[in-house]
Amino acid sequence: FVFALTSISHTLSKPNLYTSSTTFIPQLSSSVEPGGSSLSGLASMAGINLSGTGSSSNFPPTLYPNIINSVPFKLDLLLSKIEVNADSITIRDYFGSSNNFSENLKQFDYTEKNIFSIFENDESLFNKISANLIVKLNEKGGFVSISFTDTNKIVAAQIVRISKNLLKKQIVKFKNQSSKEILDFSIKQYNERKLSFESLQDQTAMFIDKNQNISSSLYKNRLNRLESDLEIYRSVLLQLASQVEQSKLQLNKNTPVFITIQPVTIPYLKSGPFRSRTVIIFTLMGFVFSVLYIISKDLIINIIKSIKS
C-alpha cells in the first residue's frame, strides 16, 4: 500500500512529456567530378589527389546521427532562438543556463580557429540534448526522422525544425569542402596558365616585330613553333576556364533537397511519463517486499534475539 501511494504521488508530480518529430527523404545531387580525368592528371602533378572527390561529396545519411551528436552542432543548437510565451530566447536560456558562455565566445573566436571550448555547464546540456534529440535512419525506405521530447510541446516542435535546418547546413558545409578544393585548384591553375599564355603572346609579337623584313626558312620554323605553342596554351587556358565555371556550378549543386514526408507538428498526445505502468511496477514491488517480510519476519526476530543473548 505504501509503495502504491508513493508511486502515484511520484508520477503525478512529474510533468507531461511531448515528442515532436519530422520525417524526410534526403535527395542529394549526384556530384560528377568536373573536368574529368584531365583535371585529375593536372592535380596529381601538383600533389593533390582529387580521385573520388565526386563520389565522396555525397554525404551519406548514415552519418547524420554523428553530425547531430557533434560539438559544433550542439553549440549551434543551444545558441538558436525559439519563441516561448511570446518571448524570443535561446535554447540555452530555455534550459536555465547562464550567459557566461556567450560572453566567452566573443572573447575567443572558435569558429575562425576551428577550436571549440566546452565549459562546465555544457556537459549537462549536451547530455540533455543527446537524451531528447533522436535521429533515426530507415535504410530500406531511405528516409530520416528527427524527434525531440520536452515538457513544452511548442518548444519541442521548434527544436525539431531548427535541428533539421542545422543538419542541412552542416551537410552543405561538408559537401562543399571537396568542391571548394577543386575550385581553388582550378583558379590557381587558370591564373598561372594565363600568365604563361600572355608572356608567350608577347614573345611571339616581339619576334615578329624584330623580323618583319626577314623571310628565311629558319624564321618561318621558329614562328611556326611559337604559334604552335601559343595554340596549345590557348587550348589549355580555355579548358581551365571551362573548369573554373564548372566548379562554381558544382558548389551551387551541393545544396541537398529534403523531401518532407511528415512535417514538423505540435504534438497533441503526450509521450510520457507512463504513470499507470510505473504504479503497477511499484505496486508489484511492494507486494513482493511485503510477502518476503511476512515470510522472513519470525526468522529475523529469532536471529536478532540470538545475537542479543
URZI-V979493 format. One line per field, one symbol per residue. ss: DSSP state (H for helix, E for strand, - for the rest). psi: psi as a letter, one per 30 degrees, with the letter a starting at -180 (. if undefined). burial: b if it has 16 or more other C-alpha atoms within 10 Angstrom, else e. A space follows every 50 residues. Layout:
ss: ???
psi: ???
burial: ???
This chain:
ss: -HHHHHHHHHHHH---EEEEEEEEEEE--------HHHHHHHHHH----- --HHHH----HHHHHHHH--HHHHHHHH--EEEE--EEEEHHHH-----H HHHHHHH--HHHH--------HHHHHHHHHHHEEEEEE----EEEEEEEE --HHHHHHHHHHHHHHHHHHHHHHHHHHHHHHHHHHHHHHHHHHHHHHHH HHHHHHHHHH------HHHHHHHHHHHHHHHHHHHHHHHHHHHHHHHHHH HHH---EEEEEE---------E--HHHHHHHHHHHHHHHHHHHHHHHHHH HHHHHHHH-
psi: eeeeeeeeeeeffklkkkkklkkljjjkkjkkjkfafeeeeeeefggkjg kgfeeffjjkffgeeeefgleeeeeeefflklkjhgkjlleeeeggllge eeeeeefjifeefhkkkklefeeeeeeeeeffjkkkkjeefglkkklkkl fjeeeeeeeeeeeeeeeeeeeeeeefeeeeeeeeeeeeeeeeeeeeeeee eeeeeeeeefhegkhleeeeeeeeeeeeeeeeeeeeeeeeeeeeeeeeee effgjlkjjkejlkkjkeklgllieeeeeeeeeeeeeeeeeeeeegeeee eeeeeeee.
burial: eebbeebbeebeeeebbbbbbbbbbbebeebebbbeeebbebbeeeeeeb bebbeebbbebeebbebbbebebbbebbebbbeeeeeeebbbeeeeeeee beeeeeeeeeeeeeeeeeeeebeebbeebbeebbbebeeeeebbbbbbbb bbbbbbbbbbbbbbebbbebbbeebbebbeebbebbbebbeebbeebeeb beebeeeeeeeeeeeeeeeeeebeebeebbeebbebbeebbebbebbbeb bebbbbebeeeeebbbbeebeeeebeebbeebbeebbeeeeeeeeeeeee eeeeeeeee
